[in-house]
Amino acid sequence: MASLFTHPAPALALAVALGPNVIPPRLAVVMVLASVLPDLDVAGFAFGVQYAEAAGHRGLSHSLVFAVGLGLLAALAAPRLRAKRLIAFFGVFLAVLSHTLLDAATTGGLGVAFFWPFDETRHFLPWRPIAVSPFSPAAFFSAWGKRVILSELRWVWAPCLILAFGGMVIRRVKNNKATL
Ligand SMILES: [Zn+2]
């Protein structure tokens, strides 16, 4: 996995870039939760589920079908999220998809079961710049942890900050034009 702190970055950036009129705060919170939800699959280790199984880590919860499924649930719950159905769908779908893509861009572990249930093969992206995150929190305070944080700052947080602030600036300029 990428680290737990970094998985919400793309969802947060999207919410900030598009602003609260498009992504209401409730939907933004659900998007952040959705962006870390796939990694609940690590709980399976405690019950003897093997990493490479469909229910194992980076298995079915890291598939396109899972992302679409959560998106559909969000679309159903859209009125409670104070969001339009299509926006709720795409917000949550993209939040989950960002999780899977970040994992597929890491340097270690098994790949993601992107095409589950049609094909359980694990996949990585052709380009994998993100140092894989350790499972153990203690390992974060090691040279490995430092390498993970630096690579995530460079390859995830920096582009996400650019997206967030770029979106904010564009919204400001549009609003100013509208009031002129
Ligand atoms: Zn993951």
Backbone and ligand atoms as CSV (ligand in chain L), in Angstrom:
chain,resi,resn,atom,element,x,y,z
A,1,MET,N,N,0.833,-1.204,0.000
A,1,MET,CA,C,0.000,0.000,0.000
A,1,MET,C,C,0.860,1.243,0.000
A,2,ALA,N,N,0.269,2.291,-0.529
A,2,ALA,CA,C,0.827,3.598,-0.168
A,2,ALA,C,C,0.410,3.805,1.296
A,3,SER,N,N,0.969,4.805,1.973
A,3,SER,CA,C,0.658,4.921,3.398
A,3,SER,C,C,-0.775,5.406,3.612
A,4,LEU,N,N,-1.300,5.113,4.792
A,4,LEU,CA,C,-2.679,5.466,5.145
A,4,LEU,C,C,-2.906,6.980,5.088
A,5,PHE,N,N,-1.839,7.742,5.356
A,5,PHE,CA,C,-1.980,9.212,5.358
A,5,PHE,C,C,-2.078,9.743,3.934
A,6,THR,N,N,-1.491,9.021,3.000
A,6,THR,CA,C,-1.395,9.535,1.634
A,6,THR,C,C,-2.584,9.121,0.775
A,7,HIS,N,N,-3.229,8.006,1.090
A,7,HIS,CA,C,-4.330,7.554,0.237
A,7,HIS,C,C,-5.428,8.611,0.057
A,8,PRO,N,N,-5.785,9.410,1.095
A,8,PRO,CA,C,-6.856,10.390,0.866
A,8,PRO,C,C,-6.431,11.606,0.026
A,9,ALA,N,N,-5.140,11.760,-0.264
A,9,ALA,CA,C,-4.665,12.995,-0.916
A,9,ALA,C,C,-5.401,13.310,-2.227
A,10,PRO,N,N,-5.539,12.340,-3.156
A,10,PRO,CA,C,-6.224,12.699,-4.411
A,10,PRO,C,C,-7.687,13.096,-4.193
A,11,ALA,N,N,-8.388,12.401,-3.271
A,11,ALA,CA,C,-9.796,12.731,-3.008
A,11,ALA,C,C,-9.911,14.133,-2.411
A,12,LEU,N,N,-9.013,14.446,-1.463
A,12,LEU,CA,C,-9.017,15.778,-0.850
A,12,LEU,C,C,-8.726,16.847,-1.894
A,13,ALA,N,N,-7.741,16.565,-2.752
A,13,ALA,CA,C,-7.353,17.541,-3.778
A,13,ALA,C,C,-8.522,17.811,-4.724
A,14,LEU,N,N,-9.233,16.739,-5.098
A,14,LEU,CA,C,-10.381,16.892,-6.002
A,14,LEU,C,C,-11.471,17.739,-5.344
A,15,ALA,N,N,-11.729,17.464,-4.050
A,15,ALA,CA,C,-12.772,18.203,-3.328
A,15,ALA,C,C,-12.405,19.681,-3.224
A,16,VAL,N,N,-11.134,19.968,-2.920
A,16,VAL,CA,C,-10.698,21.367,-2.801
A,16,VAL,C,C,-10.723,22.041,-4.170
A,17,ALA,N,N,-10.270,21.319,-5.202
A,17,ALA,CA,C,-10.194,21.908,-6.544
A,17,ALA,C,C,-11.587,22.271,-7.061
A,18,LEU,N,N,-12.569,21.385,-6.840
A,18,LEU,CA,C,-13.912,21.632,-7.384
A,18,LEU,C,C,-14.760,22.518,-6.471
A,19,GLY,N,N,-14.415,22.558,-5.182
A,19,GLY,CA,C,-15.101,23.449,-4.243
A,19,GLY,C,C,-16.382,22.856,-3.687
A,20,PRO,N,N,-16.886,23.466,-2.574
A,20,PRO,CA,C,-18.030,22.894,-1.847
A,20,PRO,C,C,-19.347,22.951,-2.614
A,21,ASN,N,N,-19.444,23.791,-3.644
A,21,ASN,CA,C,-20.694,23.807,-4.417
A,21,ASN,C,C,-20.858,22.535,-5.237
A,22,VAL,N,N,-19.736,21.965,-5.668
A,22,VAL,CA,C,-19.788,20.723,-6.453
A,22,VAL,C,C,-19.644,19.519,-5.529
A,23,ILE,N,N,-18.640,19.573,-4.639
A,23,ILE,CA,C,-18.411,18.480,-3.680
A,23,ILE,C,C,-18.767,18.999,-2.288
A,24,PRO,N,N,-20.002,18.778,-1.834
A,24,PRO,CA,C,-20.388,19.253,-0.499
A,24,PRO,C,C,-19.539,18.566,0.576
A,25,PRO,N,N,-19.383,19.226,1.745
A,25,PRO,CA,C,-18.520,18.668,2.799
A,25,PRO,C,C,-18.829,17.217,3.153
A,26,ARG,N,N,-20.111,16.853,3.209
A,26,ARG,CA,C,-20.452,15.460,3.568
A,26,ARG,C,C,-19.903,14.484,2.536
A,27,LEU,N,N,-20.024,14.842,1.265
A,27,LEU,CA,C,-19.496,13.967,0.212
A,27,LEU,C,C,-17.966,13.911,0.307
A,28,ALA,N,N,-17.344,15.049,0.612
A,28,ALA,CA,C,-15.877,15.074,0.732
A,28,ALA,C,C,-15.421,14.106,1.831
A,29,VAL,N,N,-16.147,14.104,2.964
A,29,VAL,CA,C,-15.787,13.193,4.065
A,29,VAL,C,C,-15.924,11.741,3.618
A,30,VAL,N,N,-17.025,11.436,2.918
A,30,VAL,CA,C,-17.244,10.062,2.441
A,30,VAL,C,C,-16.156,9.682,1.425
A,31,MET,N,N,-15.751,10.622,0.591
A,31,MET,CA,C,-14.686,10.342,-0.384
A,31,MET,C,C,-13.367,10.007,0.322
A,32,VAL,N,N,-13.073,10.756,1.386
A,32,VAL,CA,C,-11.840,10.483,2.139
A,32,VAL,C,C,-11.903,9.087,2.757
A,33,LEU,N,N,-13.058,8.751,3.352
A,33,LEU,CA,C,-13.211,7.410,3.941
A,33,LEU,C,C,-13.095,6.336,2.859
A,34,ALA,N,N,-13.713,6.585,1.704
A,34,ALA,CA,C,-13.687,5.606,0.608
A,34,ALA,C,C,-12.265,5.392,0.096
A,35,SER,N,N,-11.436,6.418,0.215
A,35,SER,CA,C,-10.074,6.310,-0.318
A,35,SER,C,C,-9.167,5.427,0.549
A,36,VAL,N,N,-9.569,5.187,1.796
A,36,VAL,CA,C,-8.766,4.294,2.655
A,36,VAL,C,C,-9.453,2.945,2.883
A,37,LEU,N,N,-10.748,2.902,2.559
A,37,LEU,CA,C,-11.542,1.686,2.825
A,37,LEU,C,C,-10.948,0.402,2.230
A,38,PRO,N,N,-10.420,0.409,0.990
A,38,PRO,CA,C,-9.916,-0.852,0.424
A,38,PRO,C,C,-8.880,-1.547,1.301
A,39,ASP,N,N,-8.141,-0.787,2.116
A,39,ASP,CA,C,-7.094,-1.427,2.916
A,39,ASP,C,C,-7.614,-2.092,4.192
A,40,LEU,N,N,-8.935,-2.045,4.421
A,40,LEU,CA,C,-9.485,-2.834,5.534
A,40,LEU,C,C,-9.238,-4.316,5.279
A,41,ASP,N,N,-8.903,-4.644,4.010
A,41,ASP,CA,C,-8.649,-6.053,3.691
A,41,ASP,C,C,-7.446,-6.625,4.451
A,42,VAL,N,N,-6.590,-5.778,5.025
A,42,VAL,CA,C,-5.455,-6.317,5.793
A,42,VAL,C,C,-5.954,-7.059,7.038
A,43,ALA,N,N,-7.198,-6.761,7.461
A,43,ALA,CA,C,-7.772,-7.471,8.617
A,43,ALA,C,C,-7.854,-8.968,8.330
A,44,GLY,N,N,-7.948,-9.322,7.044
A,44,GLY,CA,C,-8.039,-10.733,6.652
A,44,GLY,C,C,-6.838,-11.547,7.094
A,45,PHE,N,N,-5.659,-10.877,7.192
A,45,PHE,CA,C,-4.441,-11.591,7.618
A,45,PHE,C,C,-4.662,-12.268,8.976
A,46,ALA,N,N,-5.397,-11.559,9.857
A,46,ALA,CA,C,-5.633,-12.081,11.205
A,46,ALA,C,C,-6.515,-13.323,11.176
A,47,PHE,N,N,-7.280,-13.482,10.080
A,47,PHE,CA,C,-8.183,-14.638,9.978
A,47,PHE,C,C,-7.633,-15.703,9.026
A,48,GLY,N,N,-6.359,-15.595,8.718
A,48,GLY,CA,C,-5.710,-16.624,7.908
A,48,GLY,C,C,-5.900,-16.467,6.414
A,49,VAL,N,N,-6.472,-15.334,5.969
A,49,VAL,CA,C,-6.610,-15.109,4.524
A,49,VAL,C,C,-5.226,-14.809,3.952
A,50,GLN,N,N,-4.864,-15.502,2.873
A,50,GLN,CA,C,-3.543,-15.291,2.262
A,50,GLN,C,C,-3.567,-14.052,1.366
A,51,TYR,N,N,-2.427,-13.377,1.305
A,51,TYR,CA,C,-2.280,-12.157,0.506
A,51,TYR,C,C,-2.778,-12.374,-0.927
A,52,ALA,N,N,-2.396,-13.502,-1.535
A,52,ALA,CA,C,-2.675,-13.724,-2.961
A,52,ALA,C,C,-4.111,-14.152,-3.258
A,53,GLU,N,N,-4.921,-14.436,-2.214
A,53,GLU,CA,C,-6.310,-14.833,-2.464
A,53,GLU,C,C,-7.120,-13.625,-2.927
A,54,ALA,N,N,-8.300,-13.926,-3.525
A,54,ALA,CA,C,-9.158,-12.825,-3.998
A,54,ALA,C,C,-9.556,-11.924,-2.829
A,55,ALA,N,N,-9.800,-12.528,-1.639
A,55,ALA,CA,C,-10.189,-11.733,-0.473
A,55,ALA,C,C,-8.963,-11.204,0.281
A,56,GLY,N,N,-7.761,-11.513,-0.219
A,56,GLY,CA,C,-6.532,-11.069,0.433
A,56,GLY,C,C,-6.241,-9.603,0.159
A,57,HIS,N,N,-5.113,-9.141,0.711
A,57,HIS,CA,C,-4.742,-7.746,0.555
A,57,HIS,C,C,-4.532,-7.405,-0.919
A,58,ARG,N,N,-5.061,-6.252,-1.328
A,58,ARG,CA,C,-5.014,-5.788,-2.721
A,58,ARG,C,C,-5.808,-6.696,-3.668
A,59,GLY,N,N,-6.745,-7.449,-3.100
A,59,GLY,CA,C,-7.588,-8.334,-3.913
A,59,GLY,C,C,-8.850,-7.611,-4.360
A,60,LEU,N,N,-10.009,-8.219,-4.073
A,60,LEU,CA,C,-11.275,-7.712,-4.611
A,60,LEU,C,C,-11.584,-6.264,-4.209
A,61,SER,N,N,-11.125,-5.837,-3.027
A,61,SER,CA,C,-11.421,-4.455,-2.609
A,61,SER,C,C,-10.587,-3.444,-3.396
A,62,HIS,N,N,-9.678,-3.930,-4.225
A,62,HIS,CA,C,-8.864,-3.043,-5.056
A,62,HIS,C,C,-9.226,-3.203,-6.538
A,63,SER,N,N,-10.472,-3.678,-6.781
A,63,SER,CA,C,-10.891,-3.924,-8.168
A,63,SER,C,C,-11.738,-2.769,-8.691
A,64,LEU,N,N,-11.863,-2.748,-10.022
A,64,LEU,CA,C,-12.705,-1.747,-10.673
A,64,LEU,C,C,-14.170,-1.940,-10.261
A,65,VAL,N,N,-14.584,-3.216,-10.143
A,65,VAL,CA,C,-15.968,-3.522,-9.763
A,65,VAL,C,C,-16.282,-2.965,-8.369
A,66,PHE,N,N,-15.334,-3.082,-7.431
A,66,PHE,CA,C,-15.530,-2.563,-6.076
A,66,PHE,C,C,-15.689,-1.029,-6.119
A,67,ALA,N,N,-14.863,-0.384,-6.932
A,67,ALA,CA,C,-14.936,1.088,-7.042
A,67,ALA,C,C,-16.288,1.508,-7.617
A,68,VAL,N,N,-16.760,0.791,-8.645
A,68,VAL,CA,C,-18.061,1.113,-9.240
A,68,VAL,C,C,-19.167,0.857,-8.210
A,69,GLY,N,N,-19.055,-0.258,-7.469
A,69,GLY,CA,C,-20.065,-0.602,-6.465
A,69,GLY,C,C,-20.198,0.467,-5.394
A,70,LEU,N,N,-19.071,0.931,-4.868
A,70,LEU,CA,C,-19.138,1.978,-3.837
A,70,LEU,C,C,-19.666,3.285,-4.431
A,71,GLY,N,N,-19.310,3.540,-5.684
A,71,GLY,CA,C,-19.830,4.731,-6.371
A,71,GLY,C,C,-21.345,4.673,-6.470
A,72,LEU,N,N,-21.877,3.494,-6.810
A,72,LEU,CA,C,-23.330,3.340,-6.919
A,72,LEU,C,C,-24.014,3.530,-5.563
A,73,LEU,N,N,-23.384,2.994,-4.498
A,73,LEU,CA,C,-23.941,3.195,-3.150
A,73,LEU,C,C,-23.991,4.685,-2.816
A,74,ALA,N,N,-22.926,5.391,-3.176
A,74,ALA,CA,C,-22.881,6.834,-2.909
A,74,ALA,C,C,-23.966,7.547,-3.703
A,75,ALA,N,N,-24.200,7.094,-4.954
A,75,ALA,CA,C,-25.253,7.713,-5.775
A,75,ALA,C,C,-26.615,7.507,-5.114
A,76,LEU,N,N,-26.827,6.302,-4.543
A,76,LEU,CA,C,-28.087,6.035,-3.837
A,76,LEU,C,C,-28.246,6.960,-2.631
A,77,ALA,N,N,-27.117,7.199,-1.939
A,77,ALA,CA,C,-27.161,8.010,-0.711
A,77,ALA,C,C,-26.978,9.502,-0.996
A,78,ALA,N,N,-26.986,9.872,-2.283
A,78,ALA,CA,C,-26.663,11.251,-2.661
A,78,ALA,C,C,-27.475,12.325,-1.927
A,79,PRO,N,N,-28.818,12.144,-1.761
A,79,PRO,CA,C,-29.568,13.200,-1.061
A,79,PRO,C,C,-29.046,13.442,0.357
A,80,ARG,N,N,-28.651,12.348,1.047
A,80,ARG,CA,C,-28.102,12.499,2.410
A,80,ARG,C,C,-26.752,13.197,2.381
A,81,LEU,N,N,-26.044,13.030,1.278
A,81,LEU,CA,C,-24.726,13.666,1.157
A,81,LEU,C,C,-24.855,15.089,0.621
A,82,ARG,N,N,-26.087,15.494,0.341
A,82,ARG,CA,C,-26.397,16.814,-0.223
A,82,ARG,C,C,-25.694,17.042,-1.563
A,83,ALA,N,N,-25.556,15.946,-2.312
A,83,ALA,CA,C,-24.841,16.027,-3.587
A,83,ALA,C,C,-25.728,15.515,-4.710
A,84,LYS,N,N,-25.391,15.916,-5.942
A,84,LYS,CA,C,-26.089,15.351,-7.095
A,84,LYS,C,C,-25.646,13.901,-7.249
A,85,ARG,N,N,-26.555,13.056,-7.774
A,85,ARG,CA,C,-26.238,11.620,-7.837
A,85,ARG,C,C,-24.992,11.338,-8.665
A,86,LEU,N,N,-24.890,11.978,-9.816
A,86,LEU,CA,C,-23.758,11.705,-10.704
A,86,LEU,C,C,-22.438,12.144,-10.048
A,87,ILE,N,N,-22.502,13.284,-9.347
A,87,ILE,CA,C,-21.299,13.792,-8.660
A,87,ILE,C,C,-20.904,12.840,-7.533
A,88,ALA,N,N,-21.917,12.362,-6.772
A,88,ALA,CA,C,-21.639,11.426,-5.667
A,88,ALA,C,C,-21.014,10.159,-6.217
A,89,PHE,N,N,-21.569,9.659,-7.344
A,89,PHE,CA,C,-21.014,8.446,-7.951
A,89,PHE,C,C,-19.552,8.668,-8.326
A,90,PHE,N,N,-19.302,9.706,-9.122
A,90,PHE,CA,C,-17.938,9.888,-9.618
A,90,PHE,C,C,-16.961,10.259,-8.499
A,91,GLY,N,N,-17.413,11.034,-7.509
A,91,GLY,CA,C,-16.534,11.405,-6.403
A,91,GLY,C,C,-16.022,10.176,-5.673
A,92,VAL,N,N,-16.942,9.272,-5.312
A,92,VAL,CA,C,-16.556,8.077,-4.556
A,92,VAL,C,C,-15.837,7.074,-5.458
A,93,PHE,N,N,-16.325,6.910,-6.680
A,93,PHE,CA,C,-15.654,6.012,-7.628
A,93,PHE,C,C,-14.194,6.434,-7.819
A,94,LEU,N,N,-13.972,7.728,-8.046
A,94,LEU,CA,C,-12.600,8.192,-8.276
A,94,LEU,C,C,-11.744,8.075,-7.010
A,95,ALA,N,N,-12.364,8.279,-5.831
A,95,ALA,CA,C,-11.616,8.149,-4.572
A,95,ALA,C,C,-11.098,6.718,-4.417
A,96,VAL,N,N,-11.961,5.739,-4.683
A,96,VAL,CA,C,-11.550,4.329,-4.553
A,96,VAL,C,C,-10.542,3.982,-5.657
A,97,LEU,N,N,-10.825,4.456,-6.869
A,97,LEU,CA,C,-9.920,4.163,-7.987
A,97,LEU,C,C,-8.523,4.740,-7.717
A,98,SER,N,N,-8.486,5.922,-7.091
A,98,SER,CA,C,-7.177,6.533,-6.804
A,98,SER,C,C,-6.382,5.646,-5.854
A,99,HIS,N,N,-7.083,5.011,-4.907
A,99,HIS,CA,C,-6.407,4.095,-3.976
A,99,HIS,C,C,-5.738,2.958,-4.745
A,100,THR,N,N,-6.523,2.346,-5.624
A,100,THR,CA,C,-6.025,1.201,-6.396
A,100,THR,C,C,-4.843,1.614,-7.276
A,101,LEU,N,N,-4.969,2.768,-7.924
A,101,LEU,CA,C,-3.892,3.201,-8.828
A,101,LEU,C,C,-2.615,3.536,-8.049
A,102,LEU,N,N,-2.782,4.150,-6.855
A,102,LEU,CA,C,-1.593,4.440,-6.047
A,102,LEU,C,C,-0.885,3.153,-5.642
A,103,ASP,N,N,-1.669,2.156,-5.222
A,103,ASP,CA,C,-1.065,0.870,-4.847
A,103,ASP,C,C,-0.361,0.228,-6.044
A,104,ALA,N,N,-0.976,0.364,-7.214
A,104,ALA,CA,C,-0.404,-0.250,-8.416
A,104,ALA,C,C,0.864,0.476,-8.868
A,105,ALA,N,N,1.109,1.649,-8.264
A,105,ALA,CA,C,2.315,2.413,-8.624
A,105,ALA,C,C,3.397,2.264,-7.561
A,106,THR,N,N,3.215,1.321,-6.617
A,106,THR,CA,C,4.222,1.127,-5.566
A,106,THR,C,C,5.232,0.054,-5.971
A,107,THR,N,N,6.357,0.076,-5.269
A,107,THR,CA,C,7.485,-0.784,-5.666
A,107,THR,C,C,7.432,-2.201,-5.101
A,108,GLY,N,N,6.456,-2.502,-4.226
A,108,GLY,CA,C,6.530,-3.827,-3.598
A,108,GLY,C,C,5.197,-4.486,-3.352
A,109,GLY,N,N,5.223,-5.657,-2.734
A,109,GLY,CA,C,4.028,-6.443,-2.474
A,109,GLY,C,C,3.535,-7.087,-3.757
A,110,LEU,N,N,2.281,-7.566,-3.711
A,110,LEU,CA,C,1.665,-8.064,-4.937
A,110,LEU,C,C,0.915,-6.911,-5.589
A,111,GLY,N,N,0.569,-7.083,-6.861
A,111,GLY,CA,C,-0.202,-6.046,-7.547
A,111,GLY,C,C,-1.658,-6.068,-7.106
A,112,VAL,N,N,-2.485,-5.272,-7.789
A,112,VAL,CA,C,-3.904,-5.172,-7.439
A,112,VAL,C,C,-4.728,-6.053,-8.378
A,113,ALA,N,N,-5.815,-6.653,-7.812
A,113,ALA,CA,C,-6.699,-7.523,-8.614
A,113,ALA,C,C,-7.711,-6.647,-9.346
A,114,PHE,N,N,-7.227,-5.836,-10.259
A,114,PHE,CA,C,-8.020,-4.774,-10.879
A,114,PHE,C,C,-9.253,-5.323,-11.595
A,115,PHE,N,N,-9.114,-6.487,-12.248
A,115,PHE,CA,C,-10.214,-7.003,-13.068
A,115,PHE,C,C,-11.037,-8.077,-12.357
A,116,TRP,N,N,-10.854,-8.224,-11.006
A,116,TRP,CA,C,-11.693,-9.155,-10.257
A,116,TRP,C,C,-13.161,-8.790,-10.472
A,117,PRO,N,N,-14.122,-9.680,-10.598
A,117,PRO,CA,C,-14.052,-11.150,-10.477
A,117,PRO,C,C,-13.777,-11.865,-11.810
A,118,PHE,N,N,-13.545,-11.106,-12.859
A,118,PHE,CA,C,-13.368,-11.719,-14.181
A,118,PHE,C,C,-11.986,-12.349,-14.311
A,119,ASP,N,N,-11.023,-11.756,-13.603
A,119,ASP,CA,C,-9.646,-12.232,-13.700
A,119,ASP,C,C,-8.959,-11.828,-12.391
A,120,GLU,N,N,-8.400,-12.823,-11.689
A,120,GLU,CA,C,-7.803,-12.529,-10.375
A,120,GLU,C,C,-6.317,-12.198,-10.462
A,121,THR,N,N,-5.798,-12.058,-11.683
A,121,THR,CA,C,-4.385,-11.709,-11.851
A,121,THR,C,C,-4.102,-10.377,-11.156
A,122,ARG,N,N,-2.957,-10.301,-10.484
A,122,ARG,CA,C,-2.562,-9.049,-9.829
A,122,ARG,C,C,-1.768,-8.184,-10.812
A,123,HIS,N,N,-2.073,-6.883,-10.809
A,123,HIS,CA,C,-1.440,-5.985,-11.780
A,123,HIS,C,C,-0.707,-4.831,-11.102
A,124,PHE,N,N,0.332,-4.369,-11.765
A,124,PHE,CA,C,0.987,-3.104,-11.414
A,124,PHE,C,C,0.904,-2.177,-12.614
A,125,LEU,N,N,1.077,-0.882,-12.393
A,125,LEU,CA,C,1.208,0.040,-13.519
A,125,LEU,C,C,2.601,-0.153,-14.116
A,126,PRO,N,N,2.778,0.218,-15.377
A,126,PRO,CA,C,4.116,0.091,-15.984
A,126,PRO,C,C,5.132,0.995,-15.276
A,127,TRP,N,N,4.642,2.060,-14.612
A,127,TRP,CA,C,5.524,3.030,-13.954
A,127,TRP,C,C,5.236,2.995,-12.452
A,128,ARG,N,N,6.249,2.660,-11.643
A,128,ARG,CA,C,6.017,2.475,-10.204
A,128,ARG,C,C,7.013,3.292,-9.391
A,129,PRO,N,N,6.742,4.606,-9.244
A,129,PRO,CA,C,7.709,5.466,-8.548
A,129,PRO,C,C,7.559,5.498,-7.030
A,130,ILE,N,N,6.441,4.957,-6.472
A,130,ILE,CA,C,6.166,5.140,-5.039
A,130,ILE,C,C,6.742,3.986,-4.220
A,131,ALA,N,N,7.606,4.312,-3.258
A,131,ALA,CA,C,8.184,3.279,-2.387
A,131,ALA,C,C,7.059,2.636,-1.585
A,132,VAL,N,N,7.021,1.302,-1.550
A,132,VAL,CA,C,5.911,0.624,-0.868
A,132,VAL,C,C,5.989,0.875,0.637
A,133,SER,N,N,4.803,1.045,1.252
A,133,SER,CA,C,4.735,1.372,2.673
A,133,SER,C,C,4.787,0.098,3.521
A,134,PRO,N,N,5.488,0.154,4.670
A,134,PRO,CA,C,5.515,-1.021,5.549
A,134,PRO,C,C,4.163,-1.219,6.224
A,135,PHE,N,N,3.827,-2.460,6.600
A,135,PHE,CA,C,2.588,-2.720,7.351
A,135,PHE,C,C,2.735,-2.250,8.790
A,136,SER,N,N,3.940,-2.430,9.347
A,136,SER,CA,C,4.126,-2.131,10.762
A,136,SER,C,C,4.378,-0.636,10.991
A,137,PRO,N,N,3.574,-0.003,11.878
A,137,PRO,CA,C,3.768,1.430,12.145
A,137,PRO,C,C,5.192,1.726,12.626
A,138,ALA,N,N,5.787,0.792,13.375
A,138,ALA,CA,C,7.141,1.032,13.910
A,138,ALA,C,C,8.146,1.222,12.783
A,139,ALA,N,N,7.923,0.506,11.672
A,139,ALA,CA,C,8.871,0.592,10.553
A,139,ALA,C,C,8.872,1.968,9.902
A,140,PHE,N,N,7.834,2.777,10.222
A,140,PHE,CA,C,7.787,4.133,9.674
A,140,PHE,C,C,8.925,5.005,10.184
A,141,PHE,N,N,9.444,4.651,11.363
A,141,PHE,CA,C,10.511,5.458,11.961
A,141,PHE,C,C,11.874,4.903,11.590
A,142,SER,N,N,11.968,4.295,10.437
A,142,SER,CA,C,13.231,3.725,9.964
A,142,SER,C,C,13.585,4.406,8.641
A,143,ALA,N,N,14.720,3.975,8.064
A,143,ALA,CA,C,15.132,4.510,6.765
A,143,ALA,C,C,14.061,4.192,5.711
A,144,TRP,N,N,13.416,3.021,5.860
A,144,TRP,CA,C,12.346,2.638,4.933
A,144,TRP,C,C,11.210,3.668,4.981
A,145,GLY,N,N,10.796,4.012,6.214
A,145,GLY,CA,C,9.718,4.981,6.388
A,145,GLY,C,C,10.054,6.317,5.750
A,146,LYS,N,N,11.295,6.743,5.922
A,146,LYS,CA,C,11.718,8.031,5.366
A,146,LYS,C,C,11.631,7.992,3.833
A,147,ARG,N,N,12.054,6.852,3.269
A,147,ARG,CA,C,12.015,6.702,1.818
A,147,ARG,C,C,10.564,6.774,1.311
A,148,VAL,N,N,9.653,6.133,2.065
A,148,VAL,CA,C,8.228,6.140,1.683
A,148,VAL,C,C,7.683,7.570,1.712
A,149,ILE,N,N,7.959,8.281,2.818
A,149,ILE,CA,C,7.413,9.625,2.970
A,149,ILE,C,C,7.931,10.540,1.865
A,150,LEU,N,N,9.234,10.460,1.577
A,150,LEU,CA,C,9.802,11.325,0.539
A,150,LEU,C,C,9.197,11.013,-0.827
A,151,SER,N,N,9.036,9.725,-1.151
A,151,SER,CA,C,8.506,9.401,-2.478
A,151,SER,C,C,7.028,9.785,-2.576
A,152,GLU,N,N,6.279,9.669,-1.466
A,152,GLU,CA,C,4.863,10.053,-1.514
A,152,GLU,C,C,4.703,11.574,-1.603
A,153,LEU,N,N,5.597,12.313,-0.912
A,153,LEU,CA,C,5.541,13.775,-1.013
A,153,LEU,C,C,5.767,14.203,-2.460
A,154,ARG,N,N,6.731,13.560,-3.081
A,154,ARG,CA,C,7.111,13.958,-4.433
A,154,ARG,C,C,6.096,13.525,-5.488
A,155,TRP,N,N,5.627,12.295,-5.397
A,155,TRP,CA,C,4.812,11.737,-6.480
A,155,TRP,C,C,3.318,11.812,-6.226
A,156,VAL,N,N,2.899,12.073,-4.965
A,156,VAL,CA,C,1.458,12.147,-4.686
A,156,VAL,C,C,1.078,13.532,-4.163
A,157,TRP,N,N,1.685,13.942,-3.044
A,157,TRP,CA,C,1.255,15.205,-2.420
A,157,TRP,C,C,1.552,16.420,-3.294
A,158,ALA,N,N,2.717,16.457,-3.941
A,158,ALA,CA,C,3.053,17.625,-4.772
A,158,ALA,C,C,2.056,17.785,-5.929
A,159,PRO,N,N,1.794,16.739,-6.732
A,159,PRO,CA,C,0.797,16.913,-7.800
A,159,PRO,C,C,-0.598,17.217,-7.261
A,160,CYS,N,N,-0.955,16.625,-6.097
A,160,CYS,CA,C,-2.283,16.882,-5.526
A,160,CYS,C,C,-2.425,18.332,-5.070
A,161,LEU,N,N,-1.347,18.895,-4.491
A,161,LEU,CA,C,-1.387,20.304,-4.083
A,161,LEU,C,C,-1.561,21.199,-5.298
A,162,ILE,N,N,-0.859,20.845,-6.378
A,162,ILE,CA,C,-0.979,21.642,-7.614
A,162,ILE,C,C,-2.429,21.582,-8.122
A,163,LEU,N,N,-3.023,20.372,-8.113
A,163,LEU,CA,C,-4.419,20.207,-8.556
A,163,LEU,C,C,-5.360,21.031,-7.673
A,164,ALA,N,N,-5.180,20.923,-6.347
A,164,ALA,CA,C,-6.074,21.615,-5.409
A,164,ALA,C,C,-5.987,23.129,-5.583
A,165,PHE,N,N,-4.765,23.664,-5.579
A,165,PHE,CA,C,-4.618,25.121,-5.669
A,165,PHE,C,C,-4.934,25.622,-7.067
A,166,GLY,N,N,-4.601,24.821,-8.091
A,166,GLY,CA,C,-4.956,25.190,-9.471
A,166,GLY,C,C,-6.465,25.343,-9.598
A,167,GLY,N,N,-7.198,24.378,-9.043
A,167,GLY,CA,C,-8.659,24.422,-9.090
A,167,GLY,C,C,-9.209,25.621,-8.340
A,168,MET,N,N,-8.620,25.918,-7.164
A,168,MET,CA,C,-9.069,27.066,-6.379
A,168,MET,C,C,-8.874,28.368,-7.142
A,169,VAL,N,N,-7.705,28.494,-7.779
A,169,VAL,CA,C,-7.399,29.726,-8.525
A,169,VAL,C,C,-8.387,29.885,-9.683
A,170,ILE,N,N,-8.629,28.791,-10.424
A,170,ILE,CA,C,-9.560,28.863,-11.565
A,170,ILE,C,C,-10.960,29.261,-11.083
A,171,ARG,N,N,-11.376,28.699,-9.929
A,171,ARG,CA,C,-12.712,29.054,-9.402
A,171,ARG,C,C,-12.779,30.530,-9.028
A,172,ARG,N,N,-11.696,31.020,-8.380
A,172,ARG,CA,C,-11.640,32.441,-8.001
A,172,ARG,C,C,-11.769,33.340,-9.216
A,173,VAL,N,N,-10.969,33.021,-10.256
A,173,VAL,CA,C,-10.966,33.852,-11.468
A,173,VAL,C,C,-12.361,33.853,-12.081
A,174,LYS,N,N,-12.993,32.688,-12.147
A,174,LYS,CA,C,-14.346,32.590,-12.723
A,174,LYS,C,C,-15.335,33.425,-11.917
A,175,ASN,N,N,-15.263,33.307,-10.571
A,175,ASN,CA,C,-16.177,34.061,-9.717
A,175,ASN,C,C,-15.993,35.540,-9.876
A,176,ASN,N,N,-14.721,35.981,-9.975
A,176,ASN,CA,C,-14.450,37.403,-10.143
A,176,ASN,C,C,-15.026,37.906,-11.455
A,177,LYS,N,N,-14.893,37.106,-12.520
A,177,LYS,CA,C,-15.428,37.499,-13.826
A,177,LYS,C,C,-16.947,37.611,-13.758
A,178,ALA,N,N,-17.554,36.677,-13.015
A,178,ALA,CA,C,-19.013,36.645,-12.914
A,178,ALA,C,C,-19.528,37.894,-12.187
A,179,THR,N,N,-18.721,38.441,-11.267
A,179,THR,CA,C,-19.207,39.596,-10.490
A,179,THR,C,C,-18.807,40.925,-11.127
A,180,LEU,N,N,-18.013,40.871,-12.209
A,180,LEU,CA,C,-17.583,42.124,-12.856
A,180,LEU,C,C,-18.743,42.767,-13.609
L,1,ZN,ZN,ZN,-4.418,-0.749,-0.753
